[in-house]
Amino acid sequence: MAENFQGAEVAGVVLAGGASSRMGRPKALTPFLGRPLALRALDRLKPQVASVYLNVRKATPPLAAFGARLVEDAPAFRGAGPLAGVAAALAQARADGFRFLATLPCDAPFAPLDFVERLASAGGAAVGVSTSGWEPMFALWPVSALADVEAALARGEGSPRAALEALGAAPVVFPDETFANLNTPAEFAAAEAAANLLEALKPAPPDLTGVDR
């Protein structure tokens, strides 16, 4: 990690406030390998941060059952896109005394378990990068950026990339499989098939019983 960086200074949020229009049903609740997609992302993020939130447009009992604090978009910015969710989570992180906020979209079932640590090695604002370029939903935001993010939203500027560029976010390269981008049923099915294949190709654990079979 970067010098003077402490994991206790970081909150994390899974962004699940999208409309899921291309999926045809709430993406966050769609089962992926038997578990809701957003819950898988929460499970990946939770061990890496001191507190984890789930950003939603509006709280519902199924989402509350995931065990993460629900953070709703501010009414003034509701419908403004994912940057509204970032703003809501930044406000919560500031109220809770954190210095940084790590963000993941809910369709991130393959997020690395060292995701936050690698972003933090940049020493400040940072953004994940794939071979396709910046992936602004996979980022580390200083909580001090809240006023700038809210000002951008108030101007009708809802681009997370533009907000990160204004912060001078450092690019951090991750493998492409980090960024699942599951927006349609076909993409969802392909990702599940790939995950099942990877699981099947794992070597069997060694037999420690000493019994020949």
C-alpha positions in Angstrom: 0.0 0.0 0.0 1.0 3.6 -0.4 3.0 5.2 2.4 0.7 6.4 5.3 -2.3 4.5 3.9 -4.3 2.6 6.4 -7.1 0.1 5.5 -9.2 1.4 8.4 -9.4 4.7 6.5 -11.4 3.2 3.6 -15.1 2.5 3.2 -16.4 0.5 0.3 -19.6 0.6 -1.7 -21.3 -1.7 -4.2 -23.2 0.5 -6.7 -26.6 -1.1 -7.3 -28.8 1.9 -8.2 -29.0 1.3 -11.9 -32.3 0.7 -13.8 -31.2 -2.7 -15.2 -33.2 -1.9 -18.3 -31.1 -4.2 -20.6 -31.3 -7.1 -18.1 -35.0 -6.9 -17.9 -35.1 -7.5 -14.1 -33.1 -6.1 -11.1 -29.5 -6.9 -11.8 -28.5 -6.8 -8.2 -30.9 -9.6 -7.3 -30.2 -11.8 -10.2 -28.6 -15.1 -9.1 -25.1 -15.7 -10.3 -23.8 -19.2 -9.6 -26.7 -19.5 -7.0 -26.2 -16.3 -5.2 -27.5 -12.7 -5.9 -25.1 -10.8 -8.0 -24.8 -7.8 -5.6 -24.2 -10.1 -2.7 -21.2 -11.7 -4.5 -19.7 -8.3 -5.1 -20.3 -7.4 -1.4 -18.5 -10.6 -0.4 -15.5 -9.7 -2.5 -15.3 -6.1 -1.2 -16.1 -6.5 2.5 -12.8 -8.1 3.6 -10.9 -5.2 2.0 -12.5 -2.3 3.7 -13.5 -1.1 7.2 -17.1 -0.7 6.4 -19.2 -1.6 3.3 -22.3 0.0 1.9 -24.8 -0.9 -0.8 -26.0 2.0 -2.9 -29.6 1.8 -4.1 -32.1 4.2 -5.6 -34.6 3.2 -2.9 -34.2 0.7 -0.1 -36.2 -2.6 -0.4 -36.4 -5.6 2.0 -34.5 -8.0 -0.4 -31.6 -5.6 -0.6 -31.6 -4.9 3.1 -31.3 -8.6 3.7 -27.8 -8.5 2.3 -26.5 -7.1 5.6 -24.7 -4.0 4.2 -25.8 -0.5 5.1 -28.1 0.8 2.4 -27.2 4.2 1.0 -29.9 5.8 -1.1 -29.3 8.3 -3.8 -30.0 11.9 -2.7 -33.5 12.9 -4.0 -31.9 15.9 -5.9 -29.7 13.5 -7.9 -31.9 10.5 -8.2 -31.8 9.2 -11.8 -28.6 11.0 -12.6 -26.6 7.8 -13.1 -23.9 6.1 -11.1 -22.2 9.3 -10.1 -25.2 10.0 -7.9 -24.5 6.7 -6.1 -20.9 7.7 -5.6 -22.0 11.0 -4.1 -24.4 9.3 -1.7 -21.7 6.9 -0.6 -19.1 9.6 -0.3 -21.5 11.5 2.0 -22.0 8.5 4.2 -18.3 7.7 4.3 -17.5 11.3 5.4 -20.2 11.1 8.1 -18.6 7.8 9.3 -15.1 9.4 9.5 -13.4 7.7 6.5 -10.9 9.3 4.2 -11.4 7.2 1.1 -14.2 5.3 -0.6 -13.7 2.3 -2.9 -16.4 1.7 -5.5 -17.5 -1.5 -7.3 -20.5 -2.0 -9.5 -22.9 -4.7 -8.5 -21.9 -6.8 -11.6 -18.4 -7.4 -10.3 -18.4 -11.1 -9.3 -14.7 -11.4 -10.2 -13.3 -8.4 -8.4 -9.8 -9.2 -7.0 -9.4 -9.7 -3.3 -6.5 -7.2 -3.4 -8.5 -4.7 -5.4 -8.5 -1.9 -2.8 -4.9 -2.4 -1.8 -3.8 -2.1 -5.4 -5.8 1.0 -6.0 -4.5 2.5 -2.7 -0.9 2.0 -3.9 -1.4 5.0 -6.2 -1.5 7.2 -3.1 -4.8 9.0 -3.8 -7.6 9.0 -6.2 -7.3 5.9 -8.5 -9.2 4.1 -11.2 -9.1 0.6 -12.6 -7.9 0.2 -16.2 -8.6 -2.7 -18.6 -7.3 -3.2 -22.2 -10.4 -1.2 -23.2 -9.3 1.8 -21.1 -10.6 3.4 -17.9 -13.3 1.5 -15.9 -14.6 4.4 -13.7 -16.9 2.3 -11.6 -13.9 0.5 -10.2 -12.2 3.3 -8.4 -10.8 4.8 -5.2 -12.2 8.3 -4.3 -11.0 10.6 -1.6 -13.9 11.6 0.6 -12.8 15.2 0.3 -14.0 15.1 -3.3 -17.7 15.1 -2.2 -18.3 18.8 -2.8 -16.8 18.6 -6.3 -18.8 15.6 -7.2 -22.0 17.1 -5.9 -21.2 20.4 -7.8 -20.8 18.4 -11.0 -24.1 16.7 -10.5 -25.8 20.0 -9.8 -24.5 21.2 -13.2 -25.9 18.2 -14.9 -22.5 16.6 -15.4 -23.0 12.9 -14.4 -19.8 11.3 -15.9 -17.8 9.4 -13.3 -14.8 9.4 -15.7 -14.9 13.2 -15.9 -15.1 13.5 -12.2 -12.1 11.1 -11.7 -10.1 13.0 -14.4 -10.8 16.2 -12.5 -9.4 14.6 -9.4 -6.2 13.5 -11.3 -7.0 9.8 -10.6 -4.1 7.5 -11.2 -4.7 4.5 -13.6 -4.2 1.1 -12.1 -4.2 -1.9 -14.5 -6.2 -5.0 -13.7 -6.9 -8.2 -15.7 -9.8 -7.8 -18.1 -11.9 -10.5 -16.2 -12.1 -8.0 -13.3 -14.6 -6.0 -15.3 -17.5 -8.3 -16.0 -19.9 -5.7 -17.4 -23.0 -7.9 -17.1 -25.7 -5.8 -18.7 -27.8 -8.4 -20.7 -29.0 -11.9 -20.1 -26.5 -13.1 -22.8 -23.5 -11.5 -21.1 -24.7 -12.9 -17.8 -25.0 -16.4 -19.1 -21.5 -16.2 -20.8 -20.0 -15.0 -17.5 -21.6 -17.9 -15.6 -20.3 -20.4 -18.1 -16.8 -19.0 -17.9 -16.9 -19.1 -14.1 -18.1 -22.7 -14.2 -15.3 -23.6 -16.6 -12.6 -22.0 -14.5 -13.9 -23.9 -11.5 -13.9 -27.2 -13.4 -10.3 -26.6 -14.5 -9.0 -26.1 -11.0 -6.7 -28.9 -9.9 -8.2 -31.3 -7.3 -6.9 -30.7 -3.7 -4.3 -33.2 -2.5 -5.6 -36.3 -0.8 -4.3 -36.0 2.8 -6.0 -39.1 4.2 -3.2 -41.5 3.1 -5.8 -43.8 1.7 -5.3 -45.1 -1.8 -8.3 -45.0 -4.2 
